[in-house]
Amino acid sequence: MRIRHRVQIVGALLLLAMALTGCQQPAEPTARVTLGPPPPPTIAHTATPEVATAVIPTPSPASATTVPTSTPTPQRPEQGIALTVLHTNDVNGYIDPCG
């Protein structure tokens, strides 16, 4: 008799919890992001094609002497490096700043 009473109480609490939380809409992200390659650029079409004029570059004479360049060395940055870590805490990948 005691077990039956507990099962009824747990069942009633379960139904109450489902009634209170089951009717809520799931949270939607604030911004939609489409993944994939960017769309191709749009090109404005003109009514008549333009005639291209060909310009032939004149070769410059190569210098007989070459000046050696110095080998670059690593430099320390003048300022510190800023690193931002973006953490998503759910399986859908939505950003939840309060969670």
Backbone as CSV, one residue per row, in Angstrom:
resi,resn,N_x,N_y,N_z,CA_x,CA_y,CA_z,C_x,C_y,C_z
1,MET,0.821,-1.189,0.000,0.000,0.000,0.000,0.866,1.253,0.000
2,ARG,1.946,1.226,0.745,2.824,2.389,0.837,3.550,2.634,-0.486
3,ILE,3.976,1.572,-1.163,4.668,1.702,-2.449,3.714,2.263,-3.500
4,ARG,2.478,1.809,-3.463,1.496,2.292,-4.432,1.264,3.795,-4.259
5,HIS,1.220,4.242,-3.028,1.017,5.667,-2.746,2.202,6.494,-3.268
6,ARG,3.436,5.989,-3.087,4.624,6.696,-3.583,4.651,6.735,-5.106
7,VAL,4.265,5.657,-5.740,4.234,5.622,-7.208,3.224,6.632,-7.729
8,GLN,2.093,6.763,-7.064,1.091,7.743,-7.479,1.611,9.172,-7.313
9,ILE,2.320,9.439,-6.220,2.865,10.783,-5.992,3.938,11.102,-7.025
10,VAL,4.840,10.152,-7.286,5.893,10.383,-8.279,5.283,10.566,-9.662
11,GLY,4.267,9.788,-9.989,3.594,9.931,-11.281,2.907,11.278,-11.420
12,ALA,2.270,11.736,-10.348,1.603,13.039,-10.389,2.624,14.163,-10.543
13,LEU,3.746,14.063,-9.827,4.788,15.085,-9.961,5.397,15.073,-11.363
14,LEU,5.560,13.887,-11.930,6.095,13.787,-13.283,5.145,14.417,-14.301
15,LEU,3.863,14.146,-14.176,2.884,14.753,-15.084,2.831,16.271,-14.911
16,LEU,2.943,16.744,-13.675,2.948,18.185,-13.436,4.176,18.834,-14.066
17,ALA,5.341,18.200,-13.922,6.560,18.750,-14.518,6.472,18.751,-16.039
18,MET,5.906,17.693,-16.612,5.762,17.651,-18.075,4.775,18.703,-18.554
19,ALA,3.729,18.947,-17.795,2.743,19.947,-18.194,3.326,21.352,-18.124
20,LEU,4.173,21.608,-17.126,4.734,22.951,-16.974,5.863,23.226,-17.957
21,THR,6.704,22.253,-18.223,7.870,22.507,-19.073,7.671,22.060,-20.508
22,GLY,6.739,21.191,-20.775,6.562,20.671,-22.126,5.917,21.649,-23.079
23,CYS,5.265,22.673,-22.583,4.564,23.618,-23.446,5.422,24.810,-23.846
24,GLN,6.640,24.892,-23.364,7.499,26.023,-23.692,8.156,25.806,-25.044
25,GLN,8.332,26.900,-25.778,9.027,26.841,-27.057,10.522,26.723,-26.806
26,PRO,11.232,25.956,-27.627,12.686,25.891,-27.453,13.324,27.232,-27.795
27,ALA,14.408,27.532,-27.133,15.104,28.796,-27.368,15.708,28.799,-28.763
28,GLU,15.511,29.869,-29.496,16.057,30.022,-30.845,17.292,30.912,-30.790
29,PRO,18.241,30.677,-31.651,19.410,31.565,-31.691,19.015,32.943,-32.210
30,THR,19.776,33.948,-31.822,19.453,35.310,-32.231,19.868,35.603,-33.660
31,ALA,20.879,34.928,-34.173,21.344,35.181,-35.537,21.499,33.851,-36.260
32,ARG,21.097,33.819,-37.505,21.245,32.617,-38.323,22.518,32.753,-39.147
33,VAL,23.294,31.693,-39.180,24.539,31.677,-39.936,24.471,30.514,-40.904
34,THR,24.710,30.784,-42.180,24.740,29.714,-43.164,26.184,29.339,-43.409
35,LEU,26.441,28.054,-43.336,27.785,27.560,-43.544,27.944,27.131,-44.989
36,GLY,29.115,27.314,-45.521,29.392,26.904,-46.888,30.224,27.950,-47.590
37,PRO,30.501,27.697,-48.854,31.314,28.666,-49.587,30.534,29.958,-49.816
38,PRO,31.238,31.070,-49.924,30.544,32.338,-50.164,29.936,32.339,-51.564
39,PRO,28.854,33.076,-51.754,28.246,33.119,-53.079,29.174,33.818,-54.073
40,PRO,29.060,33.472,-55.352,29.926,34.120,-56.334,29.584,35.603,-56.451
41,PRO,30.574,36.427,-56.749,30.303,37.864,-56.868,29.427,38.151,-58.080
42,THR,28.616,39.165,-57.940,27.762,39.552,-59.056,28.508,40.551,-59.931
43,ILE,28.375,40.380,-61.217,29.059,41.239,-62.183,28.000,42.040,-62.935
44,ALA,28.178,43.344,-62.956,27.248,44.196,-63.687,27.494,44.045,-65.183
45,HIS,26.439,43.771,-65.924,26.562,43.599,-67.367,26.346,44.943,-68.062
46,THR,27.185,45.242,-69.037,27.033,46.471,-69.813,26.416,46.123,-71.159
47,ALA,25.797,47.102,-71.768,25.133,46.870,-73.049,26.150,46.640,-74.164
48,THR,27.251,47.402,-74.169,28.261,47.234,-75.213,29.591,46.896,-74.558
49,PRO,30.295,45.926,-75.104,31.597,45.596,-74.515,32.622,46.682,-74.810
50,GLU,33.508,46.892,-73.876,34.551,47.891,-74.059,35.736,47.257,-74.775
51,VAL,36.383,48.045,-75.615,37.535,47.557,-76.358,38.774,47.755,-75.488
52,ALA,39.512,46.681,-75.290,40.717,46.757,-74.473,41.901,47.122,-75.358
53,THR,42.718,48.027,-74.871,43.922,48.391,-75.615,45.090,47.647,-75.010
54,ALA,45.878,47.028,-75.852,47.013,46.243,-75.380,48.228,47.141,-75.215
55,VAL,48.859,47.042,-74.069,50.082,47.779,-73.801,51.175,46.745,-73.590
56,ILE,52.185,46.799,-74.430,53.280,45.846,-74.325,54.340,46.455,-73.417
57,PRO,54.648,45.796,-72.311,55.657,46.352,-71.412,57.046,46.199,-72.016
58,THR,57.849,47.201,-71.787,59.225,47.133,-72.283,60.086,46.509,-71.199
59,PRO,60.902,45.535,-71.556,61.732,44.894,-70.535,62.832,45.835,-70.065
60,SER,63.043,45.843,-68.767,64.117,46.672,-68.222,65.395,45.838,-68.205
61,PRO,66.516,46.472,-68.437,67.761,45.705,-68.440,68.080,45.198,-67.035
62,ALA,68.518,43.967,-66.963,68.863,43.375,-65.673,70.182,43.956,-65.188
63,SER,70.238,44.273,-63.921,71.477,44.841,-63.389,72.512,43.731,-63.229
64,ALA,73.766,44.095,-63.444,74.836,43.107,-63.380,75.174,42.758,-61.942
65,THR,74.967,43.681,-61.026,75.291,43.405,-59.629,74.007,43.277,-58.826
66,THR,73.995,42.347,-57.933,72.845,42.192,-57.043,73.272,42.561,-55.636
67,VAL,72.397,43.211,-54.935,72.685,43.652,-53.574,72.134,42.596,-52.618
68,PRO,72.972,42.020,-51.755,72.451,41.015,-50.815,71.551,41.674,-49.767
69,THR,70.531,40.968,-49.407,69.612,41.477,-48.384,69.918,40.808,-47.058
70,SER,69.550,41.471,-45.997,69.805,40.911,-44.671,68.753,39.846,-44.355
71,THR,69.146,38.873,-43.575,68.234,37.806,-43.182,67.338,38.317,-42.058
72,PRO,66.025,38.168,-42.208,65.135,38.665,-41.156,65.270,37.823,-39.891
73,THR,65.178,38.487,-38.750,65.243,37.809,-37.455,63.921,38.020,-36.730
74,PRO,63.529,37.089,-35.873,62.267,37.269,-35.141,62.343,38.471,-34.206
75,GLN,61.281,39.240,-34.181,61.201,40.422,-33.321,60.168,40.170,-32.227
76,ARG,60.392,40.750,-31.070,59.405,40.677,-29.999,58.279,41.652,-30.307
77,PRO,57.034,41.275,-30.053,55.933,42.207,-30.304,55.984,43.377,-29.332
78,GLU,55.552,44.535,-29.823,55.554,45.724,-28.981,54.436,45.666,-27.944
79,GLN,53.336,45.027,-28.300,52.220,44.899,-27.375,51.938,43.421,-27.164
80,GLY,51.173,43.117,-26.134,50.793,41.739,-25.867,49.796,41.242,-26.901
81,ILE,49.655,39.958,-26.972,48.735,39.339,-27.921,47.393,39.162,-27.226
82,ALA,46.315,39.601,-27.866,44.974,39.438,-27.318,44.379,38.150,-27.885
83,LEU,43.886,37.288,-27.003,43.304,36.020,-27.404,41.893,35.943,-26.855
84,THR,40.923,35.708,-27.736,39.535,35.576,-27.329,39.122,34.127,-27.522
85,VAL,38.608,33.506,-26.470,38.155,32.120,-26.538,36.638,32.134,-26.551
86,LEU,36.046,31.553,-27.588,34.599,31.485,-27.719,34.166,30.082,-27.327
87,HIS,33.358,29.982,-26.276,32.968,28.682,-25.734,31.493,28.439,-26.003
88,THR,31.181,27.320,-26.618,29.783,26.921,-26.769,29.548,25.763,-25.824
89,ASN,28.443,25.812,-25.105,28.220,24.812,-24.070,27.051,23.884,-24.366
90,ASP,26.664,23.752,-25.605,25.622,22.789,-25.908,25.935,22.099,-27.230
91,VAL,25.186,21.057,-27.523,25.503,20.224,-28.679,25.109,20.878,-29.995
92,ASN,24.231,21.871,-29.975,23.806,22.512,-31.217,24.777,23.577,-31.685
93,GLY,25.699,24.011,-30.839,26.669,25.009,-31.233,26.209,26.434,-31.044
94,TYR,25.069,26.645,-30.392,24.599,28.005,-30.164,25.374,28.623,-29.008
95,ILE,25.563,29.911,-29.069,26.305,30.616,-28.032,25.325,31.024,-26.937
96,ASP,25.624,30.628,-25.714,24.782,30.964,-24.576,25.623,31.729,-23.570
97,PRO,25.560,33.071,-23.574,26.422,33.832,-22.674,26.052,33.665,-21.203
98,CYS,24.830,33.250,-20.904,24.420,33.122,-19.506,24.679,31.728,-18.957
99,GLY,25.037,30.764,-19.796,25.184,29.384,-19.322,26.557,29.104,-18.961
